[in-house]
Amino acid sequence: TGFGMLRGALVTALVASSLARGGDAIGADDRSRAGGSRPNADAVVVEPLDLINVLRDVSEEGSGVAFGAASRRPLARSSAPDRDDGSCDIHAPSRFADPAARAPLWGGGASQPTHPSVVRFMNAQGWRDPQLVVPRPGDGAPTPSDDEDWIAHAHDMLATTQFFVTTPTLADRVADDLREYVFRLASRHDEYRSDVGCVGNLANCKERFDMPLRLSPTVVAAMNQYVRTMKPVIERELGPNAELCELSALMTCSGSPDQSVHADGQGLGKDDRLLSSFTVLQDTTSAHGPTEVFFPAELTLAHALSAGQALVKAANGEYGARFEKVATASPAMRRLAKRLRVKFGVTKNGETEDVLRPVDMREDPVETLRDTLVREHVYRSKKTNMLYFRVPWEPEIESSDGKLDVARSKLRGGAPYSKGSKGRRYNIGITASLRQGSTLVYDSRALHRGSANRAGSRILFLMSFQNPGAAVDGPTYTMDPRYQRTETWTADGASNVDTDADGYDDVSRSDGSDGPDPDDDWNAEDDDPDEPEGIDGDLAELRAEYGAEGNEVAVAELARRRSEAVTAARKMARRTSAFTRTRGLITLADFPIEPDVDDDDFSWIKSSRADVASAQETKQESEIAEKVRRAGMDWGEYGRWRERVHAALKAGHVDAALNAWPGTKGTNKGANKGTDKGTKGNTKGTKGSREGGARWTERWDDDLGFVPTTANDHRQPLLDTDDGPGSYRHQHAQYASKLVDA
């Protein structure tokens, strides 16, 4: 659909580069962070360390908090780094004692309301304040909210932006207890003492610990308190029997890189929804790598369109010589202005052209401009927690009559701490910098990512609910297997019934709900014949890993998938659909719940992790196998093809790769129409993985005391090539060719 294309295009642009960094750089020994609890150091058992090579992590100065030598923490480079006193800094208190340090963080409610500029912007879009004042949690029933309309407020935000942030849903004591519990849980994982530090099936997994939780007394206390507060919202959105489908703690430590922008999952049925909540267990500033959430794709594309119109005017000299100089500063900008001029049908003197000049228009220049804005002109505001573009060729100040006041507008300066105007600002999302106990709630379809952490531990308490019977494609469902179950069934779609009047035959499921329509699957005819994406990006992967030779094989394979035999097999396969879903065994109606373990000695960790990994792998394989089957191919043959084609291309044998299908005699053009089937097997496709990620970089606006320089250029190649569950490629593979920088 048009919306899907816009959404995918936005994801492409956002992932193609690391977004801007900025915010509060808080040192490990920062005296302003003196509130909250300090975990018991003796409770975290770590072997004594022999520091081999001590490095210094020196924070930038002048970011709103004073820095001294004490803030320059030694980080160990050894096989067993000291995370307690190093990257995870477990002894740091959980709350800032200085009110000024907490002031910029979401969660203050009436005492620290959302910045007026944010409210004005949201209202101008027809949206509401992104911060909800929820009932205050306590040992008993929550104290009523100051906002009597808070439940409808939450519904409106989920229906428009697909996210909101809240005032605290956990009391300080409950959050402190759970935080200490998570530190002890992390220390029981072998990976906590490894050089990389990775627990879970995550992309860019470095200094990231995604850990399922048991129903211990500490965890249950937090679960019950959160549900007591948020139950009215969950019940309104998902029903009284919503299933708890994720229960985990996510801890990132200093050195954790940026995630790629992604959505967690898409419901396979029209009414299938999943809501996730990230409750922070300590005050979380911009330096701690908070979650960044993005507004709907249509808004960002509209921003790029407006910026493109301004670029044409600036290049034409309509804003004056200074802005014309910015708009024509490089050959690339001049070419882009020329393409935009042709798109808008405008000549250099502003008159409409009857005939467009022959300019390469294979890619929409507005999309090209949006990619440029994302790569080079994204900032994060410390004062308002907003993410935004700055367009240096467009004046930002309006005069009293509403027209652009070019005389008062200044070019974006390159000197540090410049006070000049930097160009027009376009908001694209928010940064979830939250106070302890506050929560980010978002729909699984919302675009978001975790940003780079450079300030010590950030711990999130994760609870996700889905409506009963929901099948959601994508999420990893990090949860102990005791509390969930995998269900699979096959639905017949050959009845030619269209009860929901959407123009497509229904695919009924066992619960009576309507499954995905046939056009939801990959269609060979819709793929790019010159640079095909394939099924979950399998053809784009060839191009990304092997360049032109890989693309030659990808083009040939697309031609084979368009053959009459495969097309006929695809048509037959789509008469049925197989659904695999994760069912939560704990429902909203079961709350409050009781612990199932009294004294948690964490002896369950290894067996639980093995079960979780097996369940995630099974879910991943079943999802891709169903896509391959509905594409008209045998899963066993497909697995062997992937192995053979990658082996051939790695060895430089393009001809062998072009003829890699089992039991077939392909041609160099891939036009063979045969589909002889070999022995069925369970061979899985190769999975790409890469540890670590792009280095942390930042771009602050001038009002934050920092400007970009060549030393911190944030443009990075895309390093997210992980194919695991929940990875970017798995969710948005049809756009992968634009995302991967070979």
C-alpha positions in Angstrom: 0.0 0.0 0.0 1.0 3.6 -0.3 1.3 3.9 3.5 3.5 0.8 3.6 5.8 2.3 0.9 6.1 5.5 2.8 6.8 3.7 6.1 9.4 1.5 4.4 11.0 4.4 2.8 11.3 6.2 6.1 12.9 3.1 7.6 15.4 3.0 4.8 16.4 6.5 5.3 16.7 6.3 9.1 18.7 3.1 9.0 21.0 4.1 6.3 23.0 6.1 8.8 23.5 6.6 12.5 21.3 9.3 13.8 22.5 12.2 15.8 23.9 11.9 19.3 23.7 14.4 22.1 22.3 15.0 25.5 23.4 14.9 29.1 26.9 13.5 29.5 26.8 12.3 33.1 30.1 11.2 34.7 30.3 8.0 36.9 31.0 10.1 40.0 28.7 13.0 39.2 27.8 14.5 42.6 24.4 15.6 41.3 23.3 12.0 41.0 23.2 11.3 44.8 19.7 10.1 45.2 18.1 6.7 45.1 19.5 3.4 46.2 22.9 2.0 45.7 23.0 -1.7 45.0 24.8 -4.0 47.5 28.3 -4.5 46.0 28.6 -7.8 47.8 25.5 -9.1 46.1 27.1 -9.1 42.7 29.7 -11.9 42.5 32.4 -11.3 39.9 35.8 -13.0 39.8 38.8 -10.8 40.7 40.2 -9.1 37.6 43.8 -8.6 36.3 43.7 -5.4 34.4 45.9 -5.8 31.3 45.4 -2.6 29.4 43.6 0.3 31.2 42.0 2.9 28.9 40.4 6.1 29.9 36.9 7.0 28.9 37.0 10.8 28.9 33.6 12.6 28.6 33.3 15.9 26.8 33.1 19.0 28.9 30.6 21.8 28.9 27.4 19.8 28.4 25.5 21.2 31.4 27.2 19.1 34.1 30.6 19.8 35.5 33.3 17.1 34.8 36.4 16.3 36.7 39.1 13.6 36.8 36.7 11.4 38.8 34.4 11.1 35.9 37.0 9.6 33.7 36.5 6.0 34.5 39.1 3.3 33.8 37.8 0.6 31.4 39.5 -2.7 31.3 40.5 -4.3 28.0 40.8 -7.9 29.0 38.9 -11.2 28.6 37.0 -10.4 31.8 36.3 -6.6 32.0 35.2 -5.1 35.3 31.7 -4.2 34.4 30.6 -3.6 38.0 32.9 -0.6 38.3 33.4 0.0 34.6 30.9 0.0 31.8 27.8 -1.0 33.8 28.8 1.2 36.9 26.4 -0.7 39.2 27.2 1.5 42.2 25.7 4.6 40.6 22.6 5.8 42.4 19.2 5.4 40.7 18.0 9.0 41.0 19.5 12.4 40.7 19.4 14.5 43.9 19.7 17.7 42.0 16.2 18.8 40.7 17.9 20.6 37.8 19.4 17.3 36.6 15.9 15.7 36.5 14.1 18.6 35.0 14.7 17.7 31.3 13.5 14.1 31.8 10.0 12.9 31.0 7.8 11.8 33.9 7.6 15.0 35.9 3.9 15.4 35.3 2.3 18.6 36.5 5.4 19.5 38.4 7.5 19.4 35.3 5.1 19.5 32.3 6.1 18.8 28.7 7.9 21.7 27.1 5.4 24.2 25.6 7.0 24.0 22.2 6.5 20.3 22.1 2.8 20.6 23.0 2.3 23.3 20.4 3.9 21.1 17.7 1.9 18.0 18.7 -1.4 20.0 18.8 -0.7 21.4 15.3 -0.6 17.9 13.9 -3.9 17.0 15.7 -2.0 15.0 18.3 -2.0 15.3 22.1 0.7 15.8 24.7 3.0 12.7 24.5 3.3 12.7 28.3 0.5 11.1 30.2 -0.1 11.8 33.9 -1.1 8.3 35.2 -2.3 7.3 38.6 0.5 7.4 41.2 1.6 3.9 42.1 1.8 2.7 45.7 1.4 -0.4 47.9 -2.3 -0.4 47.4 -4.6 1.1 44.8 -2.9 3.8 42.7 -3.7 7.4 43.7 -6.1 8.8 41.0 -4.5 10.7 38.1 -4.6 14.5 38.0 -5.7 13.9 34.4 -9.3 12.5 34.5 -9.1 11.9 30.7 -5.8 9.9 30.9 -7.2 6.6 29.5 -8.7 8.4 26.4 -5.5 10.3 26.2 -3.5 7.1 25.9 -5.9 5.7 23.3 -5.6 8.8 21.2 -1.8 8.7 21.2 -1.7 5.0 20.2 -4.2 5.7 17.4 -2.1 8.6 16.0 1.6 8.4 16.9 1.6 4.8 18.2 3.4 5.7 21.4 3.3 7.8 24.6 5.4 8.3 27.8 4.1 8.3 31.3 4.7 9.6 34.8 6.0 6.8 37.1 4.1 3.5 37.0 6.5 2.0 39.6 7.2 3.4 43.0 10.9 4.3 43.8 11.3 1.4 46.2 9.9 -1.2 43.8 12.1 0.1 41.0 15.2 0.1 43.2 14.5 -3.5 44.3 14.1 -4.7 40.8 17.2 -2.8 39.6 19.3 -4.6 42.2 17.7 -7.9 41.2 18.6 -7.4 37.6 22.2 -6.6 38.5 22.4 -9.9 40.3 20.7 -11.7 37.4 23.1 -10.2 34.9 26.2 -11.2 36.9 25.1 -14.9 36.8 25.4 -14.9 33.0 28.8 -16.0 31.7 28.6 -13.3 29.1 28.7 -10.6 31.8 32.4 -11.4 32.2 33.1 -11.7 28.4 34.8 -9.1 26.3 31.8 -8.2 24.2 29.0 -8.6 26.7 26.0 -9.9 24.9 23.0 -11.8 26.1 20.1 -12.5 23.8 19.4 -12.7 20.1 20.0 -9.1 19.3 21.4 -7.0 16.4 24.5 -4.9 17.2 24.8 -6.9 20.4 27.5 -5.4 22.5 27.1 -4.4 26.1 23.5 -5.5 25.8 21.8 -8.0 28.1 18.3 -9.1 27.2 17.2 -11.5 30.0 13.9 -13.3 30.6 12.6 -13.0 34.2 11.2 -15.6 36.6 8.2 -14.8 38.8 10.2 -14.1 41.9 8.8 -11.9 44.6 10.7 -8.9 43.4 9.6 -9.3 39.8 6.0 -10.0 40.7 5.9 -6.9 42.9 6.8 -4.8 39.9 4.5 -6.6 37.6 1.5 -6.2 39.9 2.2 -2.6 40.5 2.6 -1.8 36.8 -0.6 -3.6 35.9 -2.6 -1.9 38.7 -1.7 1.4 37.2 -1.9 0.6 33.5 -4.7 -2.0 33.4 -7.4 0.4 32.2 -5.3 1.2 29.1 -4.3 -2.3 28.3 -7.9 -3.5 28.7 -9.3 -0.8 26.5 -6.8 -1.5 23.7 -6.5 -5.3 23.9 -9.4 -6.6 25.9 -9.8 -8.0 29.5 -8.0 -11.3 28.5 -4.9 -9.7 26.9 -2.0 -12.2 26.9 1.3 -11.3 28.6 3.7 -12.3 25.8 7.0 -10.8 26.9 8.6 -10.5 30.4 12.2 -9.5 30.5 14.8 -7.0 31.6 17.1 -5.3 29.1 20.3 -3.8 30.4 22.7 -1.8 28.2 26.0 -0.5 29.5 28.5 2.1 28.4 29.8 1.2 24.9 26.5 -0.3 23.6 26.2 1.0 20.1 23.2 2.4 18.3 20.5 0.0 17.2 19.1 0.2 13.7 15.7 1.8 13.4 13.1 -0.9 13.4 9.6 -1.9 14.3 9.1 -4.9 16.6 6.5 -6.7 14.6 3.4 -6.6 12.4 0.1 -8.4 13.2 -0.7 -11.1 10.7 -4.4 -10.5 11.1 -6.1 -7.2 10.8 -6.9 -7.0 14.5 -3.7 -8.5 15.8 -1.9 -6.0 18.1 0.9 -6.0 20.5 1.7 -3.2 23.0 5.1 -3.1 24.7 6.2 -1.1 27.7 9.7 0.0 28.7 9.8 1.0 32.3 13.2 2.6 33.3 14.6 1.5 36.7 16.9 4.6 37.1 16.9 8.2 35.9 17.8 7.9 32.2 19.4 10.8 30.4 20.4 11.2 26.7 23.8 9.8 27.6 22.4 6.5 28.8 21.2 5.5 25.3 17.5 6.0 25.7 15.0 4.7 23.2 14.2 7.0 20.3 10.7 6.8 18.8 9.7 8.3 15.5 6.6 10.0 14.2 4.6 8.4 11.4 6.3 8.2 8.0 3.9 10.6 6.3 5.1 13.5 8.4 8.8 12.9 7.7 8.1 12.7 4.0 6.1 15.9 4.1 9.0 17.6 5.9 11.4 16.4 3.1 8.9 17.8 0.5 8.9 21.2 2.2 12.6 21.2 2.6 12.9 20.3 -1.1 10.7 23.3 -2.1 12.9 25.5 0.0 16.1 24.1 -1.6 14.8 25.1 -5.0 14.0 28.6 -3.8 17.3 29.0 -2.1 19.2 27.7 -5.2 17.2 30.2 -7.3 18.4 33.0 -5.0 14.9 33.8 -3.5 16.3 33.8 0.0 19.3 35.9 -0.8 23.0 35.2 -1.6 23.8 33.6 1.7 21.2 30.9 1.4 22.0 30.4 -2.3 25.6 29.7 -1.3 24.5 27.0 1.1 22.1 25.4 -1.4 24.7 25.2 -4.1 27.7 24.5 -2.0 28.5 21.1 -3.6 28.0 19.4 -7.0 25.6 16.9 -5.2 23.5 19.7 -3.9 23.3 21.4 -7.2 22.3 18.2 -8.9 19.6 17.6 -6.3 18.3 21.1 -6.7 18.1 20.6 -10.4 16.2 17.3 -10.0 13.8 18.9 -7.6 13.3 21.8 -9.9 12.3 19.4 -12.6 10.0 17.5 -10.3 8.2 20.7 -9.2 8.1 21.9 -12.8 9.9 25.2 -12.0 12.6 27.0 -14.0 15.3 29.1 -12.4 13.2 32.2 -12.7 10.2 30.5 -11.0 8.0 30.0 -14.1 6.4 26.7 -14.9 8.0 24.6 -17.6 5.9 22.9 -20.2 8.5 20.2 -20.9 10.6 18.6 -18.3 14.3 18.5 -19.0 15.9 15.0 -19.3 17.2 14.4 -15.7 17.8 11.1 -14.1 14.6 10.5 -12.2 14.9 6.8 -11.3 14.7 7.8 -7.6 12.3 10.4 -6.3 14.5 13.4 -5.5 12.4 14.1 -2.4 13.4 10.7 -1.1 17.0 11.5 -1.9 16.7 14.7 0.0 15.2 12.9 3.0 18.1 10.5 3.0 20.5 13.5 3.0 18.6 15.1 5.9 18.8 12.0 7.9 22.5 11.5 7.2 23.7 15.0 7.8 21.1 17.2 9.5 19.4 15.3 12.4 19.7 16.7 15.9 18.5 15.9 19.4 17.3 18.5 21.8 18.4 18.3 25.4 15.8 20.8 26.5 12.8 19.3 24.9 13.8 15.6 24.1 12.7 16.1 20.5 14.5 14.7 17.4 14.5 17.0 14.4 16.0 18.0 11.1 17.8 21.3 10.7 17.6 22.6 7.2 20.5 25.1 6.7 19.3 26.5 3.4 15.8 27.5 4.7 15.3 30.6 7.0 13.7 29.8 10.3 12.5 33.1 11.6 9.1 34.5 10.6 8.3 38.2 10.7 5.1 39.6 12.2 3.2 39.3 8.9 4.0 35.5 8.7 6.6 35.8 5.9 10.1 34.6 6.2 12.4 37.3 7.6 15.4 36.6 5.5 17.3 39.6 6.9 17.2 38.3 10.4 18.0 34.7 9.6 21.6 33.6 9.9 23.4 30.7 8.3 24.2 27.7 10.4 27.6 28.5 11.7 30.5 26.1 11.9 32.2 27.7 14.9 31.7 26.1 18.3 29.0 27.6 20.5 27.6 29.7 17.6 24.5 31.6 18.6 23.3 32.1 15.0 20.2 30.7 13.4 20.8 27.2 12.0 17.9 26.9 9.6 14.4 25.8 9.8 13.6 22.9 12.2 11.4 19.9 11.4 10.5 17.6 14.3 10.6 13.8 13.5 10.3 12.1 16.9 11.2 12.0 20.6 13.9 10.7 22.9 12.5 8.7 25.8 14.8 10.2 28.5 12.7 9.2 31.5 12.7 9.5 35.3 13.0 6.4 37.4 9.8 4.3 37.2 8.4 6.1 34.2 7.3 4.2 31.1 7.4 4.3 27.3 4.4 2.5 25.9 4.4 1.8 22.1 2.6 -0.3 19.5 4.8 -3.0 17.9 4.5 -1.2 14.6 6.1 2.0 15.8 9.5 2.8 14.5 12.1 3.1 17.2 15.6 2.2 18.3 17.9 2.1 21.3 20.6 4.7 21.1 24.3 4.4 22.0 25.0 4.3 25.7 28.1 6.1 27.1 27.1 6.7 30.8 26.8 3.4 32.6 23.9 1.0 33.0 20.4 1.6 31.7 17.9 -1.0 32.8 14.5 -1.4 31.3 11.7 -3.6 32.7 9.8 -5.0 29.7 6.2 -6.2 29.7 4.3 -6.8 26.4 0.7 -7.7 26.0 -1.2 -8.8 22.9 -4.8 -9.4 22.2 -6.1 -13.0 22.7 -5.2 -15.2 19.7 -2.9 -12.6 18.1 -0.2 -13.7 15.7 2.5 -11.1 15.4 5.3 -11.5 12.9 8.7 -10.3 14.1 9.0 -10.0 17.9 11.5 -12.2 19.7 9.1 -12.7 22.7 11.9 -12.7 25.3 10.1 -14.7 28.1 10.8 -17.8 30.1 9.2 -20.8 28.4 7.2 -21.6 31.5 4.9 -18.7 30.7 4.3 -19.1 27.0 3.5 -21.7 24.3 4.0 -21.8 20.6 0.9 -22.7 18.5 0.7 -23.5 14.8 -2.2 -24.3 12.6 -3.2 -24.2 9.0 -6.1 -22.2 7.6 -7.8 -22.9 4.2 -8.2 -19.8 2.1 -9.9 -21.4 -0.8 -13.5 -20.6 0.3 -13.8 -17.4 -1.7 -15.4 -15.7 1.2 -14.8 -12.0 1.9 -16.8 -11.3 5.1 -14.8 -8.2 6.0 -15.4 -6.7 2.5 -11.8 -5.7 2.0 -11.7 -7.1 -1.6 -9.8 -10.2 -0.8 -10.8 -13.7 0.2 -10.7 -14.3 4.0 -8.2 -16.7 5.5 -10.0 -18.0 8.7 -8.1 -19.1 11.7 -9.0 -21.5 14.4 -10.3 -18.7 16.7 -12.6 -17.5 13.9 -10.7 -14.3 13.1 -9.5 -13.2 9.7 -5.9 -13.9 8.9 -3.6 -12.1 6.4 -4.8 -11.4 2.9 -3.0 -13.2 0.0 -1.5 -9.9 -1.2 0.4 -9.5 2.1 3.1 -11.8 0.8 6.1 -11.1 -1.3 5.2 -10.8 -5.0 7.8 -11.5 -7.6 6.1 -9.1 -10.1 6.4 -6.2 -7.7 10.2 -6.6 -7.1 12.8 -4.5 -8.8 14.1 -6.3 -11.8 17.5 -4.5 -11.7 18.1 -4.7 -7.9 15.7 -7.2 -6.5 15.1 -7.5 -2.7 13.6 -11.0 -2.6 12.0 -12.9 0.2 13.0 -11.2 3.5 15.9 -9.6 1.6 17.6 -12.9 0.5 18.4 -11.4 -2.9 19.5 -8.0 -1.5 21.8 -10.0 0.8 23.6 -11.3 -2.3 24.2 -7.8 -3.6 25.3 -6.6 -0.2 27.8 -9.3 0.4 29.1 -10.0 -3.2 28.6 -6.7 -5.1 27.9 -6.8 -8.8 28.4 -10.6 -9.1 25.9 -11.1 -6.3 23.4 -8.8 -8.0 23.8 -10.7 -11.3 22.8 -13.9 -9.4 20.0 -12.1 -7.7 18.5 -10.8 -11.0 18.7 -14.3 -12.5 17.0 -15.8 -9.4 14.2 -13.2 -9.6 13.7 -14.2 -13.3 13.4 -17.9 -12.2 10.9 -17.0 -9.5 8.8 -15.2 -12.2 8.8 -18.3 -14.4 5.5 -20.0 -15.2 6.2 -23.1 -13.1 7.1 -21.2 -10.0 4.2 -18.8 -10.5 1.8 -21.7 -10.7 3.2 -23.3 -7.6 2.9 -19.9 -5.8 -0.8 -19.6 -6.8 -1.5 -23.1 -5.5 0.4 -22.5 -2.3 -1.5 -19.4 -1.4 -4.7 -21.3 -1.2 -3.7 -22.1 2.4 -1.8 -20.3 5.1 0.1 -21.6 8.1 0.1 -19.5 11.3 2.6 -19.7 14.1 2.1 -17.6 17.1 3.4 -17.3 20.6 0.6 -17.6 23.2 1.0 -16.0 26.6 -0.2 -18.3 29.4 -0.7 -15.3 31.8 -3.5 -13.0 31.0 -4.5 -9.6 32.2 -7.4 -11.1 34.1 -5.0 -13.2 36.2 -3.5 -10.1 37.9 -2.6 -9.7 40.7 -0.4 -12.8 40.4 1.7 -14.8 42.9 5.4 -15.7 42.7 6.3 -19.2 41.6 9.7 -19.2 43.3 10.4 -18.0 46.8 14.2 -17.7 47.0 15.6 -17.0 43.5 19.1 -18.5 43.3 19.2 -18.1 39.5 19.9 -21.8 39.0 17.3 -21.7 36.2 19.2 -19.4 33.9 21.1 -21.8 31.7 18.2 -24.1 31.0 15.8 -21.2 30.5 18.2 -19.5 28.0 18.5 -22.7 26.0 14.7 -23.1 25.9 14.3 -19.4 24.9 16.9 -19.7 22.1 15.2 -22.8 20.8 11.8 -21.2 20.8 13.1 -18.1 19.0 14.9 -20.2 16.4 11.8 -22.3 15.8 9.6 -19.2 15.5 12.0 -17.6 13.1 12.4 -20.7 10.9 8.6 -21.3 10.8 8.0 -17.7 9.7 10.5 -17.8 6.9 9.5 -21.3 5.8 5.9 -20.2 5.4 7.0 -17.3 3.3 9.1 -19.5 1.1 6.2 -22.0 0.8 3.8 -19.3 -0.2 6.4 -18.1 -2.7 6.0 -21.4 -4.5 9.2 -23.1 -3.4 10.1 -26.1 -1.3 11.7 -25.2 2.0 14.4 -27.9 1.9 15.4 -27.0 -1.6 15.5 -23.4 -0.7 17.8 -24.0 2.2 20.2 -26.0 0.0 20.1 -23.3 -2.7 21.1 -20.6 -0.1 24.0 -22.7 1.0 25.2 -23.5 -2.5 24.8 -19.9 -3.9 26.8 -18.4 -1.0 29.5 -21.0 -1.2 29.8 -20.5 -5.0 30.0 -16.7 -4.7 32.5 -16.8 -1.9 34.7 -18.9 -4.1 34.1 -16.6 -7.1 32.2 -19.1 -9.2 29.4 -17.1 -10.6 28.3 -19.8 -13.1 27.9 -22.3 -10.2 25.9 -19.7 -8.3 23.6 -19.2 -11.3 22.9 -22.9 -11.4 22.6 -23.5 -7.7 19.1 -24.8 -7.5 19.0 -28.5 -6.6 17.9 -30.8 -9.4 17.7 -28.0 -12.0 19.6 -26.9 -15.1 19.6 -23.2 -14.8 20.8 -20.7 -17.4 23.0 -17.7 -17.0 19.9 -15.6 -17.2 18.0 -17.6 -14.6 15.1 -18.2 -17.0 14.8 -21.9 -16.4 11.1 -22.8 -15.9 11.6 -26.2 -14.3 11.2 -26.8 -10.6 12.3 -30.4 -10.1 12.1 -31.1 -6.4 14.8 -32.9 -4.5 14.6 -34.5 -1.2 12.9 -32.4 1.4 15.1 -31.3 4.3 15.3 -28.9 7.1 18.4 -27.1 6.0 18.3 -23.6 7.3 19.6 -20.6 5.4 22.8 -19.0 6.4 22.5 -16.4 9.0 24.7 -13.3 8.9 25.9 -11.9 12.1 28.4 -9.3 13.2 29.3 -8.4 16.7 29.5 -4.8 17.9 28.3 -1.9 15.8 29.0 1.6 14.7 31.0 3.7 17.1 29.1 6.2 19.2 29.0 9.6 17.7 27.0 12.7 18.4 25.5 15.8 16.9 24.3 18.5 19.3 22.6 21.7 18.3 24.5 24.9 19.1 22.2 25.7 22.0 23.6 22.5 23.7 27.1 23.7 23.4 28.3 21.4 20.7 28.5 21.5 16.9 29.5 18.7 14.4 33.1 18.6 13.2 35.0 16.3 11.0 36.3 14.5 14.1 32.8 13.3 15.0 31.1 12.9 11.6 28.2 10.6 12.4 27.8 9.1 9.0 28.6 5.4 9.4 28.1 2.3 7.2 25.2 0.1 8.2 26.6 -2.7 10.4 23.3 -4.4 11.2 23.6 -7.5 9.1 22.1 -9.8 11.7 19.5 -12.1 10.4 18.2 -13.2 13.8 14.6 -12.9 15.1 13.6 -9.3 15.4 16.5 -8.1 13.3 16.0 -5.2 10.9 16.5 -7.3 7.8 13.9 -9.8 9.0 11.2 -7.1 9.4 11.9 -4.8 6.5 13.9 -6.9 4.1 12.3 -5.6 1.0 14.2 -2.3 1.5 17.5 -3.9 2.4 19.4 -3.0 -0.7 19.3 0.6 0.3 20.3 -0.1 3.8 23.5 -2.0 3.4 26.8 -0.2 2.7 29.1 -2.9 1.2 
